[in-house]
Amino acid sequence: MKLFLLLFLTNSIRFGLSAQTNLPDLPTLLDQHKNEFGLGQDDISEFAISSAYTTEHLNITHVYLEQRYQDIPVYQGILNLNLMGDRLVSFGNRWIRSINTKAPSQIPDIPAQTAVQQAAENLGHS
């Protein structure tokens, strides 16, 4: 029974999914479909591939892109693309539009000395 289960799982993995995929030019693909995604040029300029695999029997490649802002991953910022070759079949989008206008500034609101004083006060030190 264990041998049967092992053979079944091995063949399912071998014939069902392939982690080695040939991906199209993703920046170009994102640029071509940015309006469909509801995104602007700045939104698609920074991302990382979190995973990609192909479902062989469907000939569909699933690509999961993680949104980044200033090289920082955006929490739950995933754009998943389902591709047949270079053609976009479907997608799901949880990227934040116009993130550069919504992210906090890199310029602190208070000076460092004030921040240290406030932190000390919050910890009960004066």
N, CA, C and O atoms as a Tinker XYZ file with bonds, in Angstrom:
   504  protein
     1  N      0.830000   -1.190000    0.000000    73     2
     2  CA     0.000000    0.000000    0.000000    64     1     3
     3  C      0.875000    1.255000    0.000000    63     2     4     5
     4  O      0.595000    2.208000   -0.727000    81     3
     5  N      1.947000    1.255000    0.824000    73     3     6
     6  CA     2.839000    2.411000    0.865000    64     5     7
     7  C      3.526000    2.623000   -0.476000    63     6     8     9
     8  O      3.700000    3.760000   -0.914000    81     7
     9  N      3.918000    1.531000   -1.129000    73     7    10
    10  CA     4.565000    1.635000   -2.427000    64     9    11
    11  C      3.605000    2.236000   -3.450000    63    10    12    13
    12  O      4.001000    3.092000   -4.241000    81    11
    13  N      2.342000    1.792000   -3.442000    73    11    14
    14  CA     1.335000    2.331000   -4.356000    64    13    15
    15  C      1.159000    3.834000   -4.126000    63    14    16    17
    16  O      1.112000    4.608000   -5.082000    81    15
    17  N      1.063000    4.241000   -2.868000    73    15    18
    18  CA     0.883000    5.648000   -2.533000    64    17    19
    19  C      2.097000    6.463000   -2.983000    63    18    20    21
    20  O      1.936000    7.555000   -3.526000    81    19
    21  N      3.287000    5.956000   -2.767000    73    19    22
    22  CA     4.498000    6.638000   -3.180000    64    21    23
    23  C      4.548000    6.793000   -4.695000    63    22    24    25
    24  O      4.875000    7.871000   -5.190000    81    23
    25  N      4.231000    5.736000   -5.439000    73    23    26
    26  CA     4.211000    5.821000   -6.901000    64    25    27
    27  C      3.155000    6.808000   -7.388000    63    26    28    29
    28  O      3.401000    7.570000   -8.323000    81    27
    29  N      1.995000    6.795000   -6.766000    73    27    30
    30  CA     0.916000    7.707000   -7.146000    64    29    31
    31  C      1.344000    9.165000   -6.942000    63    30    32    33
    32  O      1.164000   10.001000   -7.828000    81    31
    33  N      1.903000    9.458000   -5.782000    73    31    34
    34  CA     2.324000   10.822000   -5.498000    64    33    35
    35  C      3.451000   11.268000   -6.416000    63    34    36    37
    36  O      3.453000   12.404000   -6.890000    81    35
    37  N      4.407000   10.383000   -6.669000    73    35    38
    38  CA     5.521000   10.717000   -7.552000    64    37    39
    39  C      5.020000   11.038000   -8.952000    63    38    40    41
    40  O      5.433000   12.035000   -9.545000    81    39
    41  N      4.131000   10.202000   -9.485000    73    39    42
    42  CA     3.611000   10.444000  -10.825000    64    41    43
    43  C      2.716000   11.674000  -10.868000    63    42    44    45
    44  O      2.728000   12.411000  -11.855000    81    43
    45  N      1.951000   11.903000   -9.827000    73    43    46
    46  CA     1.094000   13.090000   -9.790000    64    45    47
    47  C      1.934000   14.356000   -9.842000    63    46    48    49
    48  O      1.610000   15.299000  -10.564000    81    47
    49  N      2.996000   14.369000   -9.085000    73    47    50
    50  CA     3.864000   15.536000   -9.071000    64    49    51
    51  C      4.589000   15.668000  -10.407000    63    50    52    53
    52  O      4.694000   16.764000  -10.959000    81    51
    53  N      5.083000   14.556000  -10.916000    73    51    54
    54  CA     5.866000   14.590000  -12.150000    64    53    55
    55  C      5.032000   15.017000  -13.344000    63    54    56    57
    56  O      5.501000   15.795000  -14.174000    81    55
    57  N      3.807000   14.525000  -13.448000    73    55    58
    58  CA     2.978000   14.825000  -14.603000    64    57    59
    59  C      2.023000   15.996000  -14.378000    63    58    60    61
    60  O      1.496000   16.551000  -15.342000    81    59
    61  N      1.798000   16.372000  -13.147000    73    59    62
    62  CA     0.815000   17.413000  -12.861000    64    61    63
    63  C      1.372000   18.815000  -12.848000    63    62    64    65
    64  O      0.745000   19.730000  -13.383000    81    63
    65  N      2.522000   19.008000  -12.256000    73    63    66
    66  CA     3.081000   20.334000  -12.101000    64    65    67
    67  C      4.538000   20.332000  -12.521000    63    66    68    69
    68  O      5.249000   19.337000  -12.381000    81    67
    69  N      4.956000   21.455000  -13.032000    73    67    70
    70  CA     6.355000   21.616000  -13.375000    64    69    71
    71  C      6.834000   22.955000  -12.824000    63    70    72    73
    72  O      6.316000   24.006000  -13.201000    81    71
    73  N      7.813000   22.916000  -11.942000    73    71    74
    74  CA     8.314000   24.151000  -11.345000    64    73    75
    75  C      9.278000   24.872000  -12.282000    63    74    76    77
    76  O      9.491000   26.076000  -12.140000    81    75
    77  N      9.858000   24.157000  -13.231000    73    75    78
    78  CA    10.761000   24.764000  -14.192000    64    77    79
    79  C      9.927000   25.335000  -15.326000    63    78    80    81
    80  O      9.402000   24.587000  -16.151000    81    79
    81  N      9.801000   26.649000  -15.372000    73    79    82
    82  CA     8.972000   27.267000  -16.393000    64    81    83
    83  C      9.775000   28.292000  -17.171000    63    82    84    85
    84  O     10.697000   28.915000  -16.645000    81    83
    85  N      9.409000   28.453000  -18.426000    73    83    86
    86  CA     9.968000   29.511000  -19.257000    64    85    87
    87  C      8.981000   30.658000  -19.221000    63    86    88    89
    88  O      7.894000   30.565000  -19.791000    81    87
    89  N      9.344000   31.722000  -18.565000    73    87    90
    90  CA     8.442000   32.843000  -18.399000    64    89    91
    91  C      8.637000   33.858000  -19.516000    63    90    92    93
    92  O      9.750000   34.046000  -20.007000    81    91
    93  N      7.551000   34.509000  -19.916000    73    91    94
    94  CA     7.683000   35.576000  -20.904000    64    93    95
    95  C      8.340000   36.801000  -20.274000    63    94    96    97
    96  O      8.647000   36.803000  -19.081000    81    95
    97  N      8.550000   37.816000  -21.060000    73    95    98
    98  CA     9.104000   39.074000  -20.574000    64    97    99
    99  C      8.050000   39.742000  -19.689000    63    98   100   101
   100  O      7.141000   40.403000  -20.193000    81    99
   101  N      8.174000   39.569000  -18.375000    73    99   102
   102  CA     7.148000   40.032000  -17.446000    64   101   103
   103  C      6.984000   41.552000  -17.406000    63   102   104   105
   104  O      5.847000   42.021000  -17.353000    81   103
   105  N      8.066000   42.352000  -17.430000    73   103   106
   106  CA     7.858000   43.805000  -17.461000    64   105   107
   107  C      7.029000   44.254000  -18.675000    63   106   108   109
   108  O      6.178000   45.135000  -18.553000    81   107
   109  N      7.273000   43.657000  -19.823000    73   107   110
   110  CA     6.496000   44.000000  -21.027000    64   109   111
   111  C      5.055000   43.550000  -20.874000    63   110   112   113
   112  O      4.137000   44.289000  -21.230000    81   111
   113  N      4.841000   42.353000  -20.353000    73   111   114
   114  CA     3.488000   41.837000  -20.145000    64   113   115
   115  C      2.713000   42.735000  -19.173000    63   114   116   117
   116  O      1.550000   43.056000  -19.418000    81   115
   117  N      3.353000   43.137000  -18.077000    73   115   118
   118  CA     2.700000   44.021000  -17.118000    64   117   119
   119  C      2.352000   45.360000  -17.765000    63   118   120   121
   120  O      1.270000   45.902000  -17.538000    81   119
   121  N      3.256000   45.881000  -18.557000    73   119   122
   122  CA     3.008000   47.158000  -19.227000    64   121   123
   123  C      1.832000   47.047000  -20.200000    63   122   124   125
   124  O      1.009000   47.958000  -20.283000    81   123
   125  N      1.751000   45.949000  -20.927000    73   123   126
   126  CA     0.660000   45.753000  -21.892000    64   125   127
   127  C     -0.698000   45.644000  -21.221000    63   126   128   129
   128  O     -1.706000   46.037000  -21.807000    81   127
   129  N     -0.745000   45.113000  -19.994000    73   127   130
   130  CA    -2.024000   44.848000  -19.319000    64   129   131
   131  C     -2.259000   45.722000  -18.083000    63   130   132   133
   132  O     -3.184000   45.457000  -17.316000    81   131
   133  N     -1.449000   46.746000  -17.879000    73   131   134
   134  CA    -1.560000   47.553000  -16.656000    64   133   135
   135  C     -2.939000   48.178000  -16.500000    63   134   136   137
   136  O     -3.421000   48.314000  -15.375000    81   135
   137  N     -3.591000   48.563000  -17.599000    73   135   138
   138  CA    -4.935000   49.143000  -17.496000    64   137   139
   139  C     -5.955000   48.104000  -17.044000    63   138   140   141
   140  O     -6.854000   48.411000  -16.261000    81   139
   141  N     -5.816000   46.880000  -17.538000    73   139   142
   142  CA    -6.702000   45.788000  -17.088000    64   141   143
   143  C     -6.535000   45.531000  -15.597000    63   142   144   145
   144  O     -7.504000   45.253000  -14.890000    81   143
   145  N     -5.288000   45.627000  -15.126000    73   143   146
   146  CA    -4.992000   45.395000  -13.719000    64   145   147
   147  C     -5.411000   46.580000  -12.845000    63   146   148   149
   148  O     -5.485000   46.460000  -11.622000    81   147
   149  N     -5.686000   47.726000  -13.483000    73   147   150
   150  CA    -6.028000   48.931000  -12.726000    64   149   151
   151  C     -4.806000   49.560000  -12.083000    63   150   152   153
   152  O     -4.896000   50.135000  -10.998000    81   151
   153  N     -3.662000   49.453000  -12.749000    73   151   154
   154  CA    -2.408000   49.939000  -12.204000    64   153   155
   155  C     -1.789000   50.987000  -13.112000    63   154   156   157
   156  O     -2.070000   51.041000  -14.310000    81   155
   157  N     -0.947000   51.812000  -12.524000    73   155   158
   158  CA    -0.200000   52.803000  -13.287000    64   157   159
   159  C      1.224000   52.348000  -13.521000    63   158   160   161
   160  O      1.649000   51.307000  -13.020000    81   159
   161  N      1.956000   53.136000  -14.287000    73   159   162
   162  CA     3.338000   52.796000  -14.629000    64   161   163
   163  C      4.212000   52.644000  -13.381000    63   162   164   165
   164  O      5.027000   51.725000  -13.305000    81   163
   165  N      4.047000   53.528000  -12.414000    73   163   166
   166  CA     4.846000   53.439000  -11.178000    64   165   167
   167  C      4.547000   52.164000  -10.394000    63   166   168   169
   168  O      5.428000   51.623000   -9.725000    81   167
   169  N      3.304000   51.684000  -10.477000    73   167   170
   170  CA     2.889000   50.499000   -9.721000    64   169   171
   171  C      3.572000   49.225000  -10.215000    63   170   172   173
   172  O      3.797000   48.299000   -9.437000    81   171
   173  N      3.897000   49.176000  -11.493000    73   171   174
   174  CA     4.449000   47.945000  -12.066000    64   173   175
   175  C      5.965000   47.980000  -12.195000    63   174   176   177
   176  O      6.570000   47.072000  -12.765000    81   175
   177  N      6.572000   49.030000  -11.663000    73   175   178
   178  CA     8.017000   49.183000  -11.857000    64   177   179
   179  C      8.850000   48.322000  -10.911000    63   178   180   181
   180  O     10.029000   48.084000  -11.172000    81   179
   181  N      8.257000   47.856000   -9.829000    73   179   182
   182  CA     9.033000   47.113000   -8.839000    64   181   183
   183  C      8.244000   45.902000   -8.350000    63   182   184   185
   184  O      7.166000   46.046000   -7.773000    81   183
   185  N      8.789000   44.706000   -8.586000    73   183   186
   186  CA     8.139000   43.476000   -8.154000    64   185   187
   187  C      9.168000   42.358000   -8.073000    63   186   188   189
   188  O     10.292000   42.485000   -8.558000    81   187
   189  N      8.757000   41.270000   -7.455000    73   187   190
   190  CA     9.593000   40.067000   -7.396000    64   189   191
   191  C      8.702000   38.872000   -7.691000    63   190   192   193
   192  O      7.522000   38.874000   -7.340000    81   191
   193  N      9.247000   37.871000   -8.322000    73   191   194
   194  CA     8.509000   36.629000   -8.579000    64   193   195
   195  C      8.548000   35.803000   -7.301000    63   194   196   197
   196  O      9.615000   35.375000   -6.863000    81   195
   197  N      7.372000   35.581000   -6.702000    73   195   198
   198  CA     7.365000   34.773000   -5.478000    64   197   199
   199  C      7.268000   33.293000   -5.812000    63   198   200   201
   200  O      7.811000   32.466000   -5.081000    81   199
   201  N      6.589000   32.939000   -6.901000    73   199   202
   202  CA     6.591000   31.558000   -7.376000    64   201   203
   203  C      6.040000   31.501000   -8.787000    63   202   204   205
   204  O      5.336000   32.402000   -9.243000    81   203
   205  N      6.378000   30.424000   -9.456000    73   203   206
   206  CA     5.886000   30.184000  -10.814000    64   205   207
   207  C      5.942000   28.685000  -11.079000    63   206   208   209
   208  O      6.930000   28.022000  -10.766000    81   207
   209  N      4.876000   28.170000  -11.654000    73   207   210
   210  CA     4.846000   26.756000  -12.022000    64   209   211
   211  C      3.856000   26.566000  -13.169000    63   210   212   213
   212  O      3.026000   27.433000  -13.442000    81   211
   213  N      3.959000   25.436000  -13.823000    73   211   214
   214  CA     3.081000   25.118000  -14.943000    64   213   215
   215  C      2.239000   23.903000  -14.610000    63   214   216   217
   216  O      2.751000   22.890000  -14.132000    81   215
   217  N      0.941000   24.011000  -14.865000    73   215   218
   218  CA     0.049000   22.865000  -14.784000    64   217   219
   219  C      0.065000   22.233000  -16.175000    63   218   220   221
   220  O     -0.548000   22.745000  -17.112000    81   219
   221  N      0.772000   21.120000  -16.287000    73   219   222
   222  CA     1.052000   20.523000  -17.593000    64   221   223
   223  C     -0.211000   20.151000  -18.371000    63   222   224   225
   224  O     -0.310000   20.453000  -19.561000    81   223
   225  N     -1.186000   19.495000  -17.710000    73   223   226
   226  CA    -2.353000   19.019000  -18.453000    64   225   227
   227  C     -3.231000   20.162000  -18.956000    63   226   228   229
   228  O     -4.049000   19.956000  -19.852000    81   227
   229  N     -3.077000   21.355000  -18.402000    73   227   230
   230  CA    -3.810000   22.529000  -18.885000    64   229   231
   231  C     -2.935000   23.438000  -19.744000    63   230   232   233
   232  O     -3.435000   24.322000  -20.439000    81   231
   233  N     -1.630000   23.210000  -19.687000    73   231   234
   234  CA    -0.656000   24.048000  -20.377000    64   233   235
   235  C     -0.777000   25.509000  -19.930000    63   234   236   237
   236  O     -0.663000   26.431000  -20.737000    81   235
   237  N     -1.010000   25.698000  -18.638000    73   235   238
   238  CA    -1.147000   27.026000  -18.058000    64   237   239
   239  C      0.006000   27.248000  -17.073000    63   238   240   241
   240  O      0.275000   26.402000  -16.220000    81   239
   241  N      0.670000   28.372000  -17.198000    73   239   242
   242  CA     1.720000   28.750000  -16.264000    64   241   243
   243  C      1.141000   29.757000  -15.286000    63   242   244   245
   244  O      0.540000   30.756000  -15.680000    81   243
   245  N      1.331000   29.478000  -14.015000    73   243   246
   246  CA     0.834000   30.335000  -12.939000    64   245   247
   247  C      2.025000   31.094000  -12.358000    63   246   248   249
   248  O      2.983000   30.489000  -11.876000    81   247
   249  N      1.955000   32.418000  -12.407000    73   247   250
   250  CA     3.045000   33.263000  -11.921000    64   249   251
   251  C      2.497000   34.157000  -10.816000    63   250   252   253
   252  O      1.474000   34.820000  -10.990000    81   251
   253  N      3.182000   34.169000   -9.686000    73   251   254
   254  CA     2.780000   34.997000   -8.550000    64   253   255
   255  C      3.838000   36.078000   -8.355000    63   254   256   257
   256  O      5.001000   35.792000   -8.073000    81   255
   257  N      3.404000   37.327000   -8.511000    73   255   258
   258  CA     4.305000   38.462000   -8.397000    64   257   259
   259  C      4.024000   39.209000   -7.097000    63   258   260   261
   260  O      2.879000   39.524000   -6.777000    81   259
   261  N      5.078000   39.479000   -6.371000    73   259   262
   262  CA     4.972000   40.204000   -5.109000    64   261   263
   263  C      5.265000   41.680000   -5.369000    63   262   264   265
   264  O      6.319000   42.026000   -5.904000    81   263
   265  N      4.333000   42.540000   -4.991000    73   263   266
   266  CA     4.539000   43.970000   -5.149000    64   265   267
   267  C      5.594000   44.445000   -4.163000    63   266   268   269
   268  O      5.638000   44.003000   -3.015000    81   267
   269  N      6.439000   45.347000   -4.627000    73   267   270
   270  CA     7.465000   45.930000   -3.772000    64   269   271
   271  C      7.429000   47.442000   -3.910000    63   270   272   273
   272  O      7.077000   47.983000   -4.958000    81   271
   273  N      7.799000   48.104000   -2.832000    73   271   274
   274  CA     7.927000   49.551000   -2.853000    64   273   275
   275  C      9.235000   49.900000   -2.155000    63   274   276   277
   276  O      9.430000   49.586000   -0.981000    81   275
   277  N     10.124000   50.552000   -2.894000    73   275   278
   278  CA    11.464000   50.869000   -2.413000    64   277   279
   279  C     12.154000   49.613000   -1.888000    63   278   280   281
   280  O     12.802000   49.620000   -0.841000    81   279
   281  N     11.991000   48.545000   -2.647000    73   279   282
   282  CA    12.576000   47.220000   -2.395000    64   281   283
   283  C     12.061000   46.561000   -1.111000    63   282   284   285
   284  O     12.697000   45.651000   -0.580000    81   283
   285  N     10.922000   47.017000   -0.623000    73   283   286
   286  CA    10.294000   46.416000    0.553000    64   285   287
   287  C      9.037000   45.672000    0.084000    63   286   288   289
   288  O      8.202000   46.266000   -0.599000    81   287
   289  N      8.882000   44.382000    0.434000    73   287   290
   290  CA     7.665000   43.655000    0.041000    64   289   291
   291  C      6.418000   44.310000    0.647000    63   290   292   293
   292  O      6.409000   44.696000    1.815000    81   291
   293  N      5.379000   44.424000   -0.166000    73   291   294
   294  CA     4.109000   44.984000    0.283000    64   293   295
   295  C      3.271000   43.838000    0.843000    63   294   296   297
   296  O      3.059000   42.830000    0.168000    81   295
   297  N      2.799000   43.992000    2.066000    73   295   298
   298  CA     2.028000   42.942000    2.734000    64   297   299
   299  C      0.817000   42.539000    1.891000    63   298   300   301
   300  O     -0.013000   43.381000    1.547000    81   299
   301  N      0.722000   41.270000    1.565000    73   299   302
   302  CA    -0.350000   40.669000    0.770000    64   301   303
   303  C     -0.502000   41.292000   -0.611000    63   302   304   305
   304  O     -1.563000   41.183000   -1.225000    81   303
   305  N      0.541000   41.938000   -1.103000    73   303   306
   306  CA     0.509000   42.534000   -2.433000    64   305   307
   307  C      0.895000   41.511000   -3.486000    63   306   308   309
   308  O      2.046000   41.461000   -3.919000    81   307
   309  N     -0.073000   40.691000   -3.899000    73   307   310
   310  CA     0.179000   39.627000   -4.867000    64   309   311
   311  C     -0.632000   39.865000   -6.136000    63   310   312   313
   312  O     -1.828000   40.151000   -6.082000    81   311
   313  N      0.031000   39.742000   -7.262000    73   311   314
   314  CA    -0.626000   39.755000   -8.564000    64   313   315
   315  C     -0.354000   38.384000   -9.166000    63   314   316   317
   316  O      0.789000   38.049000   -9.478000    81   315
   317  N     -1.418000   37.586000   -9.328000    73   315   318
   318  CA    -1.206000   36.270000   -9.928000    64   317   319
   319  C     -1.660000   36.300000  -11.380000    63   318   320   321
   320  O     -2.743000   36.783000  -11.712000    81   319
   321  N     -0.791000   35.766000  -12.234000    73   319   322
   322  CA    -1.030000   35.726000  -13.672000    64   321   323
   323  C     -1.158000   34.278000  -14.105000    63   322   324   325
   324  O     -0.377000   33.426000  -13.682000    81   323
   325  N     -2.130000   34.001000  -14.938000    73   323   326
   326  CA    -2.290000   32.676000  -15.524000    64   325   327
   327  C     -2.063000   32.834000  -17.023000    63   326   328   329
   328  O     -2.818000   33.512000  -17.719000    81   327
   329  N     -1.002000   32.190000  -17.495000    73   327   330
   330  CA    -0.540000   32.403000  -18.863000    64   329   331
   331  C     -0.576000   31.123000  -19.670000    63   330   332   333
   332  O     -0.289000   30.037000  -19.167000    81   331
   333  N     -0.934000   31.276000  -20.926000    73   331   334
   334  CA    -0.804000   30.193000  -21.889000    64   333   335
   335  C      0.217000   30.696000  -22.913000    63   334   336   337
   336  O     -0.110000   31.460000  -23.821000    81   335
   337  N      1.451000   30.249000  -22.741000    73   335   338
   338  CA     2.535000   30.811000  -23.547000    64   337   339
   339  C      2.766000   32.250000  -23.098000    63   338   340   341
   340  O      2.989000   32.516000  -21.917000    81   339
   341  N      2.710000   33.175000  -24.058000    73   339   342
   342  CA     2.871000   34.595000  -23.753000    64   341   343
   343  C      1.530000   35.294000  -23.557000    63   342   344   345
   344  O      1.491000   36.502000  -23.321000    81   343
   345  N      0.436000   34.552000  -23.652000    73   343   346
   346  CA    -0.906000   35.156000  -23.594000    64   345   347
   347  C     -1.481000   35.079000  -22.188000    63   346   348   349
   348  O     -1.480000   34.022000  -21.557000    81   347
   349  N     -1.976000   36.230000  -21.704000    73   347   350
   350  CA    -2.621000   36.297000  -20.403000    64   349   351
   351  C     -4.024000   35.715000  -20.516000    63   350   352   353
   352  O     -4.841000   36.188000  -21.306000    81   351
   353  N     -4.297000   34.682000  -19.718000    73   351   354
   354  CA    -5.605000   34.020000  -19.733000    64   353   355
   355  C     -6.501000   34.608000  -18.652000    63   354   356   357
   356  O     -7.673000   34.895000  -18.900000    81   355
   357  N     -5.952000   34.786000  -17.456000    73   355   358
   358  CA    -6.705000   35.374000  -16.348000    64   357   359
   359  C     -5.713000   35.882000  -15.316000    63   358   360   361
   360  O     -4.518000   35.595000  -15.382000    81   359
   361  N     -6.234000   36.644000  -14.359000    73   359   362
   362  CA    -5.365000   37.190000  -13.327000    64   361   363
   363  C     -6.169000   37.492000  -12.072000    63   362   364   365
   364  O     -7.397000   37.572000  -12.107000    81   363
   365  N     -5.467000   37.657000  -10.978000    73   363   366
   366  CA    -6.025000   38.130000   -9.723000    64   365   367
   367  C     -5.090000   39.204000   -9.199000    63   366   368   369
   368  O     -3.873000   39.016000   -9.207000    81   367
   369  N     -5.631000   40.323000   -8.745000    73   367   370
   370  CA    -4.783000   41.450000   -8.390000    64   369   371
   371  C     -5.077000   41.950000   -6.982000    63   370   372   373
   372  O     -6.207000   42.324000   -6.665000    81   371
   373  N     -4.042000   41.951000   -6.140000    73   371   374
   374  CA    -4.129000   42.543000   -4.806000    64   373   375
   375  C     -3.013000   43.570000   -4.608000    63   374   376   377
   376  O     -2.587000   43.827000   -3.482000    81   375
   377  N     -2.542000   44.156000   -5.720000    73   375   378
   378  CA    -1.547000   45.206000   -5.621000    64   377   379
   379  C     -2.234000   46.512000   -5.266000    63   378   380   381
   380  O     -3.398000   46.722000   -5.606000    81   379
   381  N     -1.521000   47.376000   -4.589000    73   379   382
   382  CA    -2.045000   48.688000   -4.206000    64   381   383
   383  C     -1.742000   49.680000   -5.315000    63   382   384   385
   384  O     -0.587000   49.883000   -5.692000    81   383
   385  N     -2.806000   50.297000   -5.834000    73   383   386
   386  CA    -2.639000   51.288000   -6.906000    64   385   387
   387  C     -2.073000   52.575000   -6.310000    63   386   388   389
   388  O     -2.438000   52.981000   -5.206000    81   387
   389  N     -1.189000   53.195000   -7.053000    73   387   390
   390  CA    -0.558000   54.471000   -6.662000    64   389   391
   391  C      0.076000   54.381000   -5.280000    63   390   392   393
   392  O     -0.092000   55.270000   -4.446000    81   391
   393  N      0.796000   53.308000   -5.056000    73   391   394
   394  CA     1.390000   53.078000   -3.729000    64   393   395
   395  C      2.353000   54.197000   -3.347000    63   394   396   397
   396  O      2.514000   54.492000   -2.163000    81   395
   397  N      2.992000   54.820000   -4.329000    73   395   398
   398  CA     3.949000   55.885000   -4.014000    64   397   399
   399  C      3.276000   57.097000   -3.375000    63   398   400   401
   400  O      3.950000   57.892000   -2.720000    81   399
   401  N      1.967000   57.255000   -3.548000    73   399   402
   402  CA     1.256000   58.362000   -2.898000    64   401   403
   403  C      0.655000   57.945000   -1.562000    63   402   404   405
   404  O      0.195000   58.795000   -0.801000    81   403
   405  N      0.655000   56.650000   -1.270000    73   403   406
   406  CA     0.026000   56.147000   -0.052000    64   405   407
   407  C      1.030000   55.692000    1.004000    63   406   408   409
   408  O      0.696000   55.603000    2.186000    81   407
   409  N      2.238000   55.411000    0.584000    73   407   410
   410  CA     3.256000   54.931000    1.521000    64   409   411
   411  C      3.774000   56.089000    2.366000    63   410   412   413
   412  O      3.800000   57.234000    1.915000    81   411
   413  N      4.183000   55.787000    3.583000    73   411   414
   414  CA     4.724000   56.849000    4.445000    64   413   415
   415  C      5.985000   57.460000    3.834000    63   414   416   417
   416  O      6.687000   56.825000    3.048000    81   415
   417  N      6.246000   58.676000    4.207000    73   415   418
   418  CA     7.426000   59.388000    3.737000    64   417   419
   419  C      8.676000   58.796000    4.377000    63   418   420   421
   420  O      8.623000   58.227000    5.467000    81   419
   421  N      9.786000   58.938000    3.691000    73   419   422
   422  CA    11.062000   58.524000    4.278000    64   421   423
   423  C     11.616000   59.597000    5.204000    63   422   424   425
   424  O     12.582000   59.366000    5.931000    81   423
   425  N     11.001000   60.758000    5.172000    73   423   426
   426  CA    11.443000   61.865000    6.021000    64   425   427
   427  C     10.689000   61.770000    7.348000    63   426   428   429
   428  O      9.458000   61.784000    7.356000    81   427
   429  N     11.402000   61.675000    8.458000    73   427   430
   430  CA    10.729000   61.550000    9.762000    64   429   431
   431  C      9.893000   62.791000   10.083000    63   430   432   433
   432  O     10.237000   63.908000    9.696000    81   431
   433  N      8.799000   62.568000   10.792000    73   431   434
   434  CA     7.928000   63.666000   11.214000    64   433   435
   435  C      8.495000   64.408000   12.421000    63   434   436   437
   436  O      8.164000   65.572000   12.647000    81   435
   437  N      9.353000   63.736000   13.201000    73   435   438
   438  CA     9.938000   64.356000   14.385000    64   437   439
   439  C     11.440000   64.094000   14.389000    63   438   440   441
   440  O     11.903000   63.113000   13.806000    81   439
   441  N     12.196000   64.962000   15.039000    73   439   442
   442  CA    13.644000   64.724000   15.121000    64   441   443
   443  C     13.971000   63.501000   15.977000    63   442   444   445
   444  O     13.164000   63.083000   16.808000    81   443
   445  N     15.143000   62.940000   15.773000    73   443   446
   446  CA    15.562000   61.729000   16.484000    64   445   447
   447  C     15.543000   61.916000   17.994000    63   446   448   449
   448  O     15.102000   61.024000   18.718000    81   447
   449  N     16.012000   63.052000   18.478000    73   447   450
   450  CA    16.060000   63.297000   19.925000    64   449   451
   451  C     14.647000   63.274000   20.522000    63   450   452   453
   452  O     14.445000   62.730000   21.608000    81   451
   453  N     13.682000   63.854000   19.830000    73   451   454
   454  CA    12.299000   63.852000   20.301000    64   453   455
   455  C     11.751000   62.425000   20.319000    63   454   456   457
   456  O     11.031000   62.048000   21.244000    81   455
   457  N     12.089000   61.639000   19.307000    73   455   458
   458  CA    11.630000   60.250000   19.244000    64   457   459
   459  C     12.147000   59.450000   20.432000    63   458   460   461
   460  O     11.408000   58.669000   21.031000    81   459
   461  N     13.418000   59.646000   20.772000    73   459   462
   462  CA    14.014000   58.931000   21.904000    64   461   463
   463  C     13.343000   59.365000   23.214000    63   462   464   465
   464  O     13.048000   58.536000   24.074000    81   463
   465  N     13.109000   60.666000   23.350000    73   463   466
   466  CA    12.450000   61.164000   24.566000    64   465   467
   467  C     11.039000   60.587000   24.696000    63   466   468   469
   468  O     10.644000   60.158000   25.781000    81   467
   469  N     10.290000   60.574000   23.615000    73   467   470
   470  CA     8.927000   60.037000   23.654000    64   469   471
   471  C      8.931000   58.545000   23.952000    63   470   472   473
   472  O      8.084000   58.056000   24.699000    81   471
   473  N      9.870000   57.830000   23.379000    73   471   474
   474  CA     9.957000   56.383000   23.652000    64   473   475
   475  C     10.279000   56.144000   25.117000    63   474   476   477
   476  O      9.690000   55.266000   25.747000    81   475
   477  N     11.196000   56.909000   25.659000    73   475   478
   478  CA    11.538000   56.765000   27.087000    64   477   479
   479  C     10.354000   57.056000   27.969000    63   478   480   481
   480  O     10.100000   56.333000   28.932000    81   479
   481  N      9.619000   58.115000   27.650000    73   479   482
   482  CA     8.419000   58.470000   28.426000    64   481   483
   483  C      7.371000   57.352000   28.365000    63   482   484   485
   484  O      6.746000   57.022000   29.373000    81   483
   485  N      7.187000   56.777000   27.179000    73   483   486
   486  CA     6.218000   55.685000   27.021000    64   485   487
   487  C      6.614000   54.448000   27.810000    63   486   488   489
   488  O      5.762000   53.647000   28.195000    81   487
   489  N      7.909000   54.297000   28.048000    73   487   490
   490  CA     8.394000   53.161000   28.821000    64   489   491
   491  C      8.477000   53.475000   30.318000    63   490   492   493
   492  O      8.912000   52.645000   31.116000    81   491
   493  N      8.054000   54.686000   30.681000    73   491   494
   494  CA     8.040000   55.060000   32.087000    64   493   495
   495  C      9.337000   55.666000   32.582000    63   494   496   497
   496  O      9.553000   55.766000   33.790000    81   495
   497  N     10.201000   56.071000   31.673000    73   495   498
   498  CA    11.456000   56.707000   32.056000    64   497   499
   499  C     11.362000   58.199000   31.713000    63   498   500   501
   500  O     10.821000   58.580000   30.674000    81   499
   501  N     11.885000   59.007000   32.583000    73   499   502
   502  CA    11.830000   60.454000   32.327000    64   501   503
   503  C     13.200000   61.036000   32.179000    63   502   504
   504  O     13.340000   62.239000   31.959000    81   503
